[in-house]
Amino acid sequence: MRTRLLLLSLLAGTVTRADEPKDQIDTTWRARKELAQSRIAKGGLDACDLALEKAFKTAKLTKEKDVRSYDLTIDVDGRVLGAFYRYTGDKLDGFALVAMPSQWVAYQKADSKTIRFIVAPPQACAFSLCTSGPTADGPCETSRP
């Protein structure tokens, strides 16, 4: 009987009511992680795209009071770009690059929310990050130059 009560208690603790508000930021990042896992499993990615997807798959969440950040480590053959998205409450309030290899070039078109990174040979590939969130929808461009 005691085992059944414990099991019921554990199950009850994981139930979410449909009318409860959902954390949109957490939902978005979980969806992006799942997308990354799917893209990695599918294969066919170049070195840059694989590094980007691995970074989103392993993004590190840091929380302190109502501030949280999602840290990305984008590693292309040992060359690492560090970036993070910072949220206060439910609003994105910052995007930052904390490290970028000197062999890479970053550019951003005027009035764009997308930063493009060009990785030097031997990889000779590129990837983009949206400064307004982990997805390329909304104000970010979805086409490649």
N, CA, C and O atoms as a GROMACS GRO file, in nm:
protein
  580
    1MET      N    1   0.082  -0.120   0.000
    1MET     CA    2   0.000   0.000   0.000
    1MET      C    3   0.086   0.125   0.000
    1MET      O    4   0.056   0.222  -0.070
    2ARG      N    5   0.192   0.123   0.078
    2ARG     CA    6   0.280   0.238   0.086
    2ARG      C    7   0.345   0.268  -0.049
    2ARG      O    8   0.360   0.384  -0.086
    3THR      N    9   0.383   0.164  -0.124
    3THR     CA   10   0.442   0.180  -0.256
    3THR      C   11   0.343   0.244  -0.352
    3THR      O   12   0.380   0.331  -0.431
    4ARG      N   13   0.218   0.204  -0.345
    4ARG     CA   14   0.115   0.262  -0.432
    4ARG      C   15   0.095   0.410  -0.403
    4ARG      O   16   0.081   0.490  -0.496
    5LEU      N   17   0.093   0.446  -0.276
    5LEU     CA   18   0.077   0.588  -0.240
    5LEU      C   19   0.194   0.671  -0.290
    5LEU      O   20   0.176   0.782  -0.339
    6LEU      N   21   0.315   0.616  -0.277
    6LEU     CA   22   0.432   0.687  -0.324
    6LEU      C   23   0.426   0.706  -0.475
    6LEU      O   24   0.456   0.814  -0.525
    7LEU      N   25   0.388   0.602  -0.547
    7LEU     CA   26   0.377   0.610  -0.692
    7LEU      C   27   0.271   0.712  -0.732
    7LEU      O   28   0.293   0.792  -0.822
    8LEU      N   29   0.156   0.708  -0.667
    8LEU     CA   30   0.050   0.805  -0.696
    8LEU      C   31   0.096   0.946  -0.666
    8LEU      O   32   0.065   1.040  -0.740
    9SER      N   33   0.169   0.962  -0.560
    9SER     CA   34   0.220   1.093  -0.523
    9SER      C   35   0.318   1.144  -0.628
    9SER      O   36   0.313   1.261  -0.666
   10LEU      N   37   0.406   1.058  -0.676
   10LEU     CA   38   0.502   1.097  -0.780
   10LEU      C   39   0.431   1.133  -0.909
   10LEU      O   40   0.465   1.232  -0.973
   11LEU      N   41   0.332   1.053  -0.948
   11LEU     CA   42   0.257   1.081  -1.070
   11LEU      C   43   0.180   1.211  -1.059
   11LEU      O   44   0.175   1.289  -1.154
   12ALA      N   45   0.120   1.234  -0.945
   12ALA     CA   46   0.041   1.356  -0.925
   12ALA      C   47   0.131   1.479  -0.932
   12ALA      O   48   0.086   1.585  -0.976
   13GLY      N   49   0.254   1.466  -0.891
   13GLY     CA   50   0.347   1.578  -0.893
   13GLY      C   51   0.387   1.620  -1.033
   13GLY      O   52   0.433   1.732  -1.053
   14THR      N   53   0.371   1.532  -1.131
   14THR     CA   54   0.412   1.565  -1.268
   14THR      C   55   0.298   1.611  -1.355
   14THR      O   56   0.320   1.648  -1.470
   15VAL      N   57   0.177   1.609  -1.305
   15VAL     CA   58   0.061   1.648  -1.384
   15VAL      C   59   0.053   1.800  -1.392
   15VAL      O   60   0.065   1.869  -1.291
   16THR      N   61   0.031   1.851  -1.513
   16THR     CA   62   0.015   1.995  -1.534
   16THR      C   63  -0.127   2.018  -1.585
   16THR      O   64  -0.172   1.953  -1.679
   17ARG      N   65  -0.194   2.111  -1.522
   17ARG     CA   66  -0.329   2.142  -1.566
   17ARG      C   67  -0.324   2.220  -1.697
   17ARG      O   68  -0.234   2.301  -1.718
   18ALA      N   69  -0.420   2.194  -1.783
   18ALA     CA   70  -0.424   2.259  -1.914
   18ALA      C   71  -0.442   2.410  -1.903
   18ALA      O   72  -0.399   2.484  -1.992
   19ASP      N   73  -0.506   2.457  -1.797
   19ASP     CA   74  -0.531   2.600  -1.785
   19ASP      C   75  -0.417   2.676  -1.717
   19ASP      O   76  -0.424   2.798  -1.703
   20GLU      N   77  -0.312   2.605  -1.674
   20GLU     CA   78  -0.198   2.672  -1.612
   20GLU      C   79  -0.114   2.740  -1.720
   20GLU      O   80  -0.096   2.685  -1.828
   21PRO      N   81  -0.063   2.860  -1.691
   21PRO     CA   82   0.021   2.927  -1.790
   21PRO      C   83   0.152   2.851  -1.810
   21PRO      O   84   0.210   2.799  -1.715
   22LYS      N   85   0.196   2.846  -1.933
   22LYS     CA   86   0.321   2.777  -1.963
   22LYS      C   87   0.432   2.879  -1.977
   22LYS      O   88   0.409   2.993  -2.016
   23ASP      N   89   0.552   2.838  -1.945
   23ASP     CA   90   0.669   2.923  -1.958
   23ASP      C   91   0.711   2.920  -2.106
   23ASP      O   92   0.770   2.822  -2.152
   24GLN      N   93   0.680   3.026  -2.179
   24GLN     CA   94   0.704   3.031  -2.322
   24GLN      C   95   0.854   3.021  -2.355
   24GLN      O   96   0.892   2.960  -2.455
   25ILE      N   97   0.937   3.080  -2.272
   25ILE     CA   98   1.081   3.076  -2.296
   25ILE      C   99   1.132   2.933  -2.284
   25ILE      O  100   1.204   2.884  -2.371
   26ASP      N  101   1.093   2.866  -2.177
   26ASP     CA  102   1.134   2.728  -2.157
   26ASP      C  103   1.081   2.639  -2.270
   26ASP      O  104   1.153   2.553  -2.320
   27THR      N  105   0.957   2.660  -2.310
   27THR     CA  106   0.897   2.584  -2.418
   27THR      C  107   0.975   2.604  -2.548
   27THR      O  108   1.001   2.508  -2.621
   28THR      N  109   1.011   2.727  -2.577
   28THR     CA  110   1.087   2.758  -2.699
   28THR      C  111   1.223   2.690  -2.698
   28THR      O  112   1.264   2.631  -2.798
   29TRP      N  113   1.293   2.698  -2.585
   29TRP     CA  114   1.426   2.636  -2.577
   29TRP      C  115   1.419   2.484  -2.581
   29TRP      O  116   1.507   2.420  -2.638
   30ARG      N  117   1.317   2.426  -2.522
   30ARG     CA  118   1.301   2.280  -2.531
   30ARG      C  119   1.274   2.238  -2.675
   30ARG      O  120   1.329   2.139  -2.722
   31ALA      N  121   1.191   2.314  -2.743
   31ALA     CA  122   1.162   2.283  -2.884
   31ALA      C  123   1.288   2.296  -2.968
   31ALA      O  124   1.312   2.215  -3.058
   32ARG      N  125   1.370   2.397  -2.939
   32ARG     CA  126   1.494   2.416  -3.016
   32ARG      C  127   1.591   2.302  -2.990
   32ARG      O  128   1.662   2.258  -3.080
   33LYS      N  129   1.595   2.254  -2.865
   33LYS     CA  130   1.681   2.140  -2.831
   33LYS      C  131   1.635   2.015  -2.906
   33LYS      O  132   1.717   1.941  -2.960
   34GLU      N  133   1.504   1.992  -2.910
   34GLU     CA  134   1.450   1.876  -2.982
   34GLU      C  135   1.479   1.886  -3.131
   34GLU      O  136   1.511   1.786  -3.195
   35LEU      N  137   1.468   2.006  -3.187
   35LEU     CA  138   1.500   2.026  -3.328
   35LEU      C  139   1.647   1.994  -3.354
   35LEU      O  140   1.681   1.930  -3.453
   36ALA      N  141   1.733   2.039  -3.264
   36ALA     CA  142   1.877   2.011  -3.278
   36ALA      C  143   1.903   1.861  -3.275
   36ALA      O  144   1.979   1.810  -3.358
   37GLN      N  145   1.841   1.791  -3.182
   37GLN     CA  146   1.858   1.646  -3.174
   37GLN      C  147   1.814   1.578  -3.303
   37GLN      O  148   1.879   1.486  -3.352
   38SER      N  149   1.704   1.624  -3.358
   38SER     CA  150   1.651   1.568  -3.482
   38SER      C  151   1.746   1.594  -3.599
   38SER      O  152   1.773   1.504  -3.678
   39ARG      N  153   1.795   1.715  -3.608
   39ARG     CA  154   1.887   1.748  -3.718
   39ARG      C  155   2.017   1.670  -3.709
   39ARG      O  156   2.070   1.625  -3.810
   40ILE      N  157   2.068   1.653  -3.588
   40ILE     CA  158   2.191   1.575  -3.569
   40ILE      C  159   2.166   1.430  -3.609
   40ILE      O  160   2.248   1.370  -3.679
   41ALA      N  161   2.056   1.374  -3.566
   41ALA     CA  162   2.023   1.234  -3.597
   41ALA      C  163   2.005   1.213  -3.747
   41ALA      O  164   2.043   1.108  -3.801
   42LYS      N  165   1.948   1.311  -3.814
   42LYS     CA  166   1.925   1.300  -3.958
   42LYS      C  167   2.057   1.297  -4.035
   42LYS      O  168   2.068   1.230  -4.138
   43GLY      N  169   2.158   1.370  -3.985
   43GLY     CA  170   2.290   1.369  -4.051
   43GLY      C  171   2.296   1.465  -4.167
   43GLY      O  172   2.202   1.540  -4.192
   44GLY      N  173   2.409   1.462  -4.239
   44GLY     CA  174   2.428   1.544  -4.356
   44GLY      C  175   2.464   1.689  -4.327
   44GLY      O  176   2.458   1.773  -4.417
   45LEU      N  177   2.502   1.720  -4.204
   45LEU     CA  178   2.536   1.858  -4.167
   45LEU      C  179   2.684   1.885  -4.192
   45LEU      O  180   2.768   1.797  -4.171
   46ASP      N  181   2.715   2.007  -4.236
   46ASP     CA  182   2.856   2.043  -4.247
   46ASP      C  183   2.909   2.074  -4.107
   46ASP      O  184   2.833   2.070  -4.010
   47ALA      N  185   3.038   2.104  -4.097
   47ALA     CA  186   3.101   2.125  -3.966
   47ALA      C  187   3.036   2.238  -3.887
   47ALA      O  188   3.020   2.227  -3.765
   48CYS      N  189   2.997   2.345  -3.955
   48CYS     CA  190   2.934   2.458  -3.886
   48CYS      C  191   2.795   2.425  -3.837
   48CYS      O  192   2.761   2.452  -3.721
   49ASP      N  193   2.714   2.368  -3.923
   49ASP     CA  194   2.577   2.335  -3.884
   49ASP      C  195   2.575   2.230  -3.773
   49ASP      O  196   2.492   2.237  -3.682
   50LEU      N  197   2.667   2.133  -3.778
   50LEU     CA  198   2.675   2.033  -3.673
   50LEU      C  199   2.714   2.098  -3.540
   50LEU      O  200   2.656   2.066  -3.436
   51ALA      N  201   2.811   2.187  -3.543
   51ALA     CA  202   2.853   2.257  -3.421
   51ALA      C  203   2.739   2.340  -3.363
   51ALA      O  204   2.720   2.343  -3.242
   52LEU      N  205   2.665   2.408  -3.450
   52LEU     CA  206   2.553   2.490  -3.404
   52LEU      C  207   2.445   2.403  -3.340
   52LEU      O  208   2.394   2.436  -3.233
   53GLU      N  209   2.409   2.293  -3.404
   53GLU     CA  210   2.306   2.206  -3.349
   53GLU      C  211   2.350   2.142  -3.218
   53GLU      O  212   2.270   2.129  -3.126
   54LYS      N  213   2.477   2.103  -3.208
   54LYS     CA  214   2.527   2.049  -3.082
   54LYS      C  215   2.521   2.154  -2.972
   54LYS      O  216   2.491   2.121  -2.856
   55ALA      N  217   2.548   2.279  -3.006
   55ALA     CA  218   2.541   2.386  -2.907
   55ALA      C  219   2.399   2.404  -2.855
   55ALA      O  220   2.379   2.421  -2.734
   56PHE      N  221   2.301   2.402  -2.943
   56PHE     CA  222   2.162   2.415  -2.898
   56PHE      C  223   2.117   2.291  -2.821
   56PHE      O  224   2.036   2.301  -2.728
   57LYS      N  225   2.167   2.176  -2.859
   57LYS     CA  226   2.131   2.052  -2.788
   57LYS      C  227   2.182   2.056  -2.644
   57LYS      O  228   2.117   2.002  -2.554
   58THR      N  229   2.297   2.118  -2.622
   58THR     CA  230   2.359   2.118  -2.490
   58THR      C  231   2.360   2.257  -2.425
   58THR      O  232   2.439   2.282  -2.334
   59ALA      N  233   2.274   2.346  -2.471
   59ALA     CA  234   2.270   2.482  -2.414
   59ALA      C  235   2.256   2.473  -2.262
   59ALA      O  236   2.177   2.395  -2.210
   60LYS      N  237   2.335   2.555  -2.194
   60LYS     CA  238   2.336   2.553  -2.047
   60LYS      C  239   2.248   2.665  -1.993
   60LYS      O  240   2.266   2.782  -2.027
   61LEU      N  241   2.153   2.627  -1.909
   61LEU     CA  242   2.065   2.723  -1.845
   61LEU      C  243   2.124   2.764  -1.711
   61LEU      O  244   2.163   2.680  -1.630
   62THR      N  245   2.130   2.896  -1.689
   62THR     CA  246   2.172   2.951  -1.560
   62THR      C  247   2.060   3.039  -1.510
   62THR      O  248   2.010   3.125  -1.583
   63LYS      N  249   2.018   3.017  -1.384
   63LYS     CA  250   1.908   3.095  -1.326
   63LYS      C  251   1.955   3.164  -1.199
   63LYS      O  252   2.031   3.109  -1.120
   64GLU      N  253   1.908   3.288  -1.183
   64GLU     CA  254   1.930   3.361  -1.059
   64GLU      C  255   1.813   3.456  -1.041
   64GLU      O  256   1.800   3.553  -1.116
   65LYS      N  257   1.729   3.429  -0.943
   65LYS     CA  258   1.606   3.505  -0.919
   65LYS      C  259   1.522   3.507  -1.046
   65LYS      O  260   1.488   3.400  -1.097
   66ASP      N  261   1.488   3.625  -1.100
   66ASP     CA  262   1.406   3.630  -1.220
   66ASP      C  263   1.489   3.648  -1.347
   66ASP      O  264   1.435   3.678  -1.454
   67VAL      N  265   1.621   3.629  -1.335
   67VAL     CA  266   1.711   3.639  -1.451
   67VAL      C  267   1.763   3.500  -1.485
   67VAL      O  268   1.805   3.424  -1.397
   68ARG      N  269   1.759   3.469  -1.614
   68ARG     CA  270   1.815   3.342  -1.660
   68ARG      C  271   1.884   3.363  -1.792
   68ARG      O  272   1.850   3.453  -1.869
   69SER      N  273   1.982   3.278  -1.817
   69SER     CA  274   2.051   3.286  -1.945
   69SER      C  275   2.071   3.145  -2.000
   69SER      O  276   2.083   3.048  -1.926
   70TYR      N  277   2.074   3.139  -2.131
   70TYR     CA  278   2.103   3.015  -2.201
   70TYR      C  279   2.236   3.036  -2.273
   70TYR      O  280   2.247   3.120  -2.363
   71ASP      N  281   2.336   2.960  -2.231
   71ASP     CA  282   2.470   2.973  -2.285
   71ASP      C  283   2.496   2.870  -2.394
   71ASP      O  284   2.464   2.752  -2.378
   72LEU      N  285   2.552   2.917  -2.504
   72LEU     CA  286   2.587   2.830  -2.616
   72LEU      C  287   2.738   2.825  -2.631
   72LEU      O  288   2.806   2.927  -2.620
   73THR      N  289   2.790   2.706  -2.656
   73THR     CA  290   2.931   2.687  -2.688
   73THR      C  291   2.934   2.623  -2.826
   73THR      O  292   2.902   2.505  -2.840
   74ILE      N  293   2.972   2.700  -2.925
   74ILE     CA  294   2.972   2.652  -3.064
   74ILE      C  295   3.117   2.622  -3.100
   74ILE      O  296   3.198   2.712  -3.121
   75ASP      N  297   3.148   2.492  -3.107
   75ASP     CA  298   3.284   2.445  -3.126
   75ASP      C  299   3.299   2.384  -3.265
   75ASP      O  300   3.244   2.278  -3.294
   76VAL      N  301   3.376   2.452  -3.351
   76VAL     CA  302   3.404   2.402  -3.485
   76VAL      C  303   3.552   2.364  -3.487
   76VAL      O  304   3.639   2.450  -3.497
   77ASP      N  305   3.579   2.234  -3.477
   77ASP     CA  306   3.715   2.181  -3.478
   77ASP      C  307   3.807   2.250  -3.378
   77ASP      O  308   3.919   2.287  -3.412
   78GLY      N  309   3.759   2.266  -3.254
   78GLY     CA  310   3.842   2.323  -3.149
   78GLY      C  311   3.841   2.474  -3.142
   78GLY      O  312   3.898   2.531  -3.050
   79ARG      N  313   3.779   2.540  -3.238
   79ARG     CA  314   3.765   2.686  -3.233
   79ARG      C  315   3.625   2.714  -3.178
   79ARG      O  316   3.526   2.665  -3.232
   80VAL      N  317   3.619   2.793  -3.072
   80VAL     CA  318   3.493   2.806  -2.997
   80VAL      C  319   3.439   2.948  -2.998
   80VAL      O  320   3.510   3.046  -2.974
   81LEU      N  321   3.309   2.956  -3.028
   81LEU     CA  322   3.234   3.081  -3.016
   81LEU      C  323   3.143   3.064  -2.894
   81LEU      O  324   3.069   2.966  -2.884
   82GLY      N  325   3.150   3.159  -2.803
   82GLY     CA  326   3.060   3.159  -2.687
   82GLY      C  327   2.955   3.266  -2.706
   82GLY      O  328   2.987   3.379  -2.742
   83ALA      N  329   2.831   3.231  -2.682
   83ALA     CA  330   2.721   3.327  -2.695
   83ALA      C  331   2.618   3.296  -2.588
   83ALA      O  332   2.610   3.183  -2.539
   84PHE      N  333   2.538   3.397  -2.551
   84PHE     CA  334   2.429   3.370  -2.460
   84PHE      C  335   2.312   3.464  -2.482
   84PHE      O  336   2.326   3.577  -2.528
   85TYR      N  337   2.196   3.410  -2.447
   85TYR     CA  338   2.070   3.485  -2.450
   85TYR      C  339   2.030   3.505  -2.304
   85TYR      O  340   2.027   3.409  -2.227
   86ARG      N  341   2.000   3.628  -2.264
   86ARG     CA  342   1.965   3.659  -2.125
   86ARG      C  343   1.821   3.710  -2.119
   86ARG      O  344   1.780   3.794  -2.198
   87TYR      N  345   1.747   3.657  -2.023
   87TYR     CA  346   1.607   3.692  -2.004
   87TYR      C  347   1.588   3.747  -1.862
   87TYR      O  348   1.642   3.693  -1.766
   88THR      N  349   1.510   3.852  -1.850
   88THR     CA  350   1.464   3.900  -1.721
   88THR      C  351   1.313   3.880  -1.722
   88THR      O  352   1.241   3.935  -1.805
   89GLY      N  353   1.267   3.799  -1.627
   89GLY     CA  354   1.127   3.761  -1.629
   89GLY      C  355   1.099   3.682  -1.756
   89GLY      O  356   1.166   3.581  -1.782
   90ASP      N  357   1.003   3.726  -1.833
   90ASP     CA  358   0.970   3.656  -1.957
   90ASP      C  359   1.012   3.733  -2.081
   90ASP      O  360   0.961   3.708  -2.190
   91LYS      N  361   1.104   3.828  -2.066
   91LYS     CA  362   1.150   3.911  -2.178
   91LYS      C  363   1.299   3.892  -2.205
   91LYS      O  364   1.380   3.892  -2.112
   92LEU      N  365   1.333   3.876  -2.332
   92LEU     CA  366   1.473   3.874  -2.371
   92LEU      C  367   1.529   4.013  -2.352
   92LEU      O  368   1.475   4.109  -2.408
   93ASP      N  369   1.636   4.027  -2.273
   93ASP     CA  370   1.693   4.159  -2.254
   93ASP      C  371   1.838   4.167  -2.298
   93ASP      O  372   1.902   4.272  -2.282
   94GLY      N  373   1.891   4.058  -2.353
   94GLY     CA  374   2.027   4.067  -2.400
   94GLY      C  375   2.072   3.946  -2.480
   94GLY      O  376   2.028   3.834  -2.457
   95PHE      N  377   2.158   3.973  -2.574
   95PHE     CA  378   2.228   3.870  -2.651
   95PHE      C  379   2.373   3.912  -2.653
   95PHE      O  380   2.403   4.029  -2.678
   96ALA      N  381   2.464   3.821  -2.626
   96ALA     CA  382   2.605   3.859  -2.621
   96ALA      C  383   2.694   3.751  -2.681
   96ALA      O  384   2.665   3.632  -2.673
   97LEU      N  385   2.801   3.798  -2.740
   97LEU     CA  386   2.910   3.710  -2.782
   97LEU      C  387   3.019   3.727  -2.678
   97LEU      O  388   3.064   3.839  -2.653
   98VAL      N  389   3.062   3.617  -2.618
   98VAL     CA  390   3.163   3.628  -2.513
   98VAL      C  391   3.300   3.580  -2.558
   98VAL      O  392   3.399   3.600  -2.489
   99ALA      N  393   3.306   3.516  -2.673
   99ALA     CA  394   3.433   3.473  -2.731
   99ALA      C  395   3.410   3.441  -2.878
   99ALA      O  396   3.308   3.382  -2.915
  100MET      N  397   3.506   3.480  -2.960
  100MET     CA  398   3.498   3.448  -3.103
  100MET      C  399   3.639   3.427  -3.156
  100MET      O  400   3.727   3.511  -3.135
  101PRO      N  401   3.662   3.315  -3.224
  101PRO     CA  402   3.795   3.290  -3.279
  101PRO      C  403   3.838   3.400  -3.376
  101PRO      O  404   3.757   3.450  -3.454
  102SER      N  405   3.963   3.438  -3.371
  102SER     CA  406   4.013   3.547  -3.456
  102SER      C  407   4.011   3.509  -3.604
  102SER      O  408   4.015   3.598  -3.690
  103GLN      N  409   4.003   3.381  -3.636
  103GLN     CA  410   4.000   3.337  -3.776
  103GLN      C  411   3.860   3.346  -3.836
  103GLN      O  412   3.843   3.322  -3.956
  104TRP      N  413   3.762   3.380  -3.758
  104TRP     CA  414   3.624   3.387  -3.806
  104TRP      C  415   3.586   3.531  -3.836
  104TRP      O  416   3.646   3.625  -3.783
  105VAL      N  417   3.487   3.547  -3.920
  105VAL     CA  418   3.433   3.679  -3.951
  105VAL      C  419   3.285   3.677  -3.911
  105VAL      O  420   3.214   3.581  -3.938
  106ALA      N  421   3.242   3.785  -3.848
  106ALA     CA  422   3.101   3.800  -3.813
  106ALA      C  423   3.049   3.925  -3.880
  106ALA      O  424   3.115   4.029  -3.880
  107TYR      N  425   2.930   3.916  -3.938
  107TYR     CA  426   2.871   4.038  -3.993
  107TYR      C  427   2.721   4.036  -3.974
  107TYR      O  428   2.657   3.931  -3.962
  108GLN      N  429   2.667   4.156  -3.972
  108GLN     CA  430   2.524   4.174  -3.951
  108GLN      C  431   2.478   4.286  -4.043
  108GLN      O  432   2.532   4.396  -4.041
  109LYS      N  433   2.378   4.257  -4.124
  109LYS     CA  434   2.322   4.358  -4.212
  109LYS      C  435   2.250   4.465  -4.131
  109LYS      O  436   2.199   4.437  -4.022
  110ALA      N  437   2.246   4.586  -4.183
  110ALA     CA  438   2.174   4.694  -4.116
  110ALA      C  439   2.028   4.654  -4.096
  110ALA      O  440   1.967   4.594  -4.185
  111ASP      N  441   1.972   4.685  -3.982
  111ASP     CA  442   1.833   4.656  -3.947
  111ASP      C  443   1.800   4.507  -3.942
  111ASP      O  444   1.683   4.469  -3.953
  112SER      N  445   1.900   4.422  -3.926
  112SER     CA  446   1.878   4.279  -3.918
  112SER      C  447   1.896   4.231  -3.775
  112SER      O  448   1.973   4.290  -3.699
  113LYS      N  449   1.828   4.125  -3.740
  113LYS     CA  450   1.844   4.062  -3.609
  113LYS      C  451   1.931   3.937  -3.620
  113LYS      O  452   1.945   3.862  -3.523
  114THR      N  453   1.991   3.913  -3.737
  114THR     CA  454   2.070   3.794  -3.761
  114THR      C  455   2.218   3.830  -3.775
  114THR      O  456   2.255   3.923  -3.846
  115ILE      N  457   2.302   3.753  -3.704
  115ILE     CA  458   2.447   3.766  -3.719
  115ILE      C  459   2.496   3.642  -3.793
  115ILE      O  460   2.464   3.529  -3.756
  116ARG      N  461   2.573   3.665  -3.896
  116ARG     CA  462   2.628   3.557  -3.979
  116ARG      C  463   2.774   3.538  -3.942
  116ARG      O  464   2.848   3.636  -3.930
  117PHE      N  465   2.817   3.414  -3.923
  117PHE     CA  466   2.956   3.381  -3.890
  117PHE      C  467   3.015   3.299  -4.004
  117PHE      O  468   2.959   3.198  -4.046
  118ILE      N  469   3.128   3.345  -4.053
  118ILE     CA  470   3.201   3.275  -4.159
  118ILE      C  471   3.324   3.213  -4.094
  118ILE      O  472   3.405   3.283  -4.033
  119VAL      N  473   3.338   3.082  -4.109
  119VAL     CA  474   3.448   3.009  -4.048
  119VAL      C  475   3.555   2.985  -4.154
  119VAL      O  476   3.526   2.940  -4.265
  120ALA      N  477   3.678   3.016  -4.119
  120ALA     CA  478   3.792   3.006  -4.212
  120ALA      C  479   3.822   2.860  -4.248
  120ALA      O  480   3.783   2.768  -4.177
  121PRO      N  481   3.891   2.841  -4.361
  121PRO     CA  482   3.935   2.706  -4.398
  121PRO      C  483   4.019   2.647  -4.285
  121PRO      O  484   4.084   2.722  -4.213
  122PRO      N  485   4.022   2.518  -4.268
  122PRO     CA  486   3.979   2.419  -4.365
  122PRO      C  487   3.828   2.391  -4.363
  122PRO      O  488   3.777   2.326  -4.455
  123GLN      N  489   3.755   2.438  -4.262
  123GLN     CA  490   3.612   2.410  -4.260
  123GLN      C  491   3.539   2.486  -4.370
  123GLN      O  492   3.454   2.428  -4.438
  124ALA      N  493   3.570   2.613  -4.387
  124ALA     CA  494   3.509   2.696  -4.490
  124ALA      C  495   3.357   2.680  -4.493
  124ALA      O  496   3.298   2.642  -4.594
  125CYS      N  497   3.295   2.710  -4.379
  125CYS     CA  498   3.150   2.698  -4.369
  125CYS      C  499   3.096   2.821  -4.296
  125CYS      O  500   3.173   2.908  -4.256
  126ALA      N  501   2.966   2.827  -4.279
  126ALA     CA  502   2.905   2.943  -4.214
  126ALA      C  503   2.779   2.902  -4.140
  126ALA      O  504   2.720   2.798  -4.168
  127PHE      N  505   2.740   2.985  -4.043
  127PHE     CA  506   2.614   2.965  -3.970
  127PHE      C  507   2.566   3.101  -3.922
  127PHE      O  508   2.641   3.199  -3.923
  128SER      N  509   2.441   3.106  -3.881
  128SER     CA  510   2.382   3.231  -3.833
  128SER      C  511   2.320   3.212  -3.696
  128SER      O  512   2.278   3.102  -3.660
  129LEU      N  513   2.316   3.320  -3.620
  129LEU     CA  514   2.244   3.325  -3.493
  129LEU      C  515   2.147   3.441  -3.498
  129LEU      O  516   2.179   3.549  -3.547
  130CYS      N  517   2.029   3.419  -3.446
  130CYS     CA  518   1.928   3.524  -3.435
  130CYS      C  519   1.946   3.590  -3.299
  130CYS      O  520   1.945   3.522  -3.196
  131THR      N  521   1.961   3.721  -3.297
  131THR     CA  522   1.985   3.792  -3.171
  131THR      C  523   1.859   3.807  -3.087
  131THR      O  524   1.866   3.844  -2.970
  132SER      N  525   1.743   3.779  -3.145
  132SER     CA  526   1.619   3.796  -3.070
  132SER      C  527   1.562   3.664  -3.019
  132SER      O  528   1.446   3.659  -2.978
  133GLY      N  529   1.640   3.559  -3.020
  133GLY     CA  530   1.596   3.431  -2.968
  133GLY      C  531   1.661   3.315  -3.040
  133GLY      O  532   1.731   3.335  -3.139
  134PRO      N  533   1.637   3.194  -2.991
  134PRO     CA  534   1.705   3.076  -3.046
  134PRO      C  535   1.650   3.025  -3.178
  134PRO      O  536   1.705   2.930  -3.235
  135THR      N  537   1.543   3.086  -3.228
  135THR     CA  538   1.486   3.039  -3.355
  135THR      C  539   1.503   3.147  -3.462
  135THR      O  540   1.525   3.264  -3.432
  136ALA      N  541   1.491   3.105  -3.584
  136ALA     CA  542   1.512   3.197  -3.696
  136ALA      C  543   1.381   3.253  -3.749
  136ALA      O  544   1.375   3.297  -3.864
  137ASP      N  545   1.276   3.251  -3.669
  137ASP     CA  546   1.150   3.306  -3.715
  137ASP      C  547   1.131   3.447  -3.660
  137ASP      O  548   1.222   3.502  -3.597
  138GLY      N  549   1.018   3.504  -3.683
  138GLY     CA  550   0.995   3.640  -3.634
  138GLY      C  551   1.079   3.741  -3.710
  138GLY      O  552   1.081   3.739  -3.833
  139PRO      N  553   1.148   3.828  -3.640
  139PRO     CA  554   1.223   3.934  -3.707
  139PRO      C  555   1.354   3.887  -3.773
  139PRO      O  556   1.420   3.966  -3.840
  140CYS      N  557   1.390   3.760  -3.755
  140CYS     CA  558   1.517   3.712  -3.812
  140CYS      C  559   1.498   3.662  -3.953
  140CYS      O  560   1.393   3.610  -3.991
  141GLU      N  561   1.603   3.680  -4.030
  141GLU     CA  562   1.601   3.632  -4.168
  141GLU      C  563   1.613   3.481  -4.168
  141GLU      O  564   1.682   3.424  -4.083
  142THR      N  565   1.548   3.416  -4.261
  142THR     CA  566   1.558   3.272  -4.273
  142THR      C  567   1.639   3.230  -4.395
  142THR      O  568   1.676   3.114  -4.408
  143SER      N  569   1.666   3.323  -4.484
  143SER     CA  570   1.745   3.290  -4.604
  143SER      C  571   1.891   3.316  -4.580
  143SER      O  572   1.928   3.396  -4.493
  144ARG      N  573   1.974   3.249  -4.655
  144ARG     CA  574   2.118   3.266  -4.642
  144ARG      C  575   2.168   3.357  -4.755
  144ARG      O  576   2.116   3.353  -4.866
  145PRO      N  577   2.270   3.438  -4.725
  145PRO     CA  578   2.323   3.526  -4.830
  145PRO      C  579   2.393   3.449  -4.940
  145PRO      O  580   2.443   3.509  -5.035
   0.00000   0.00000   0.00000
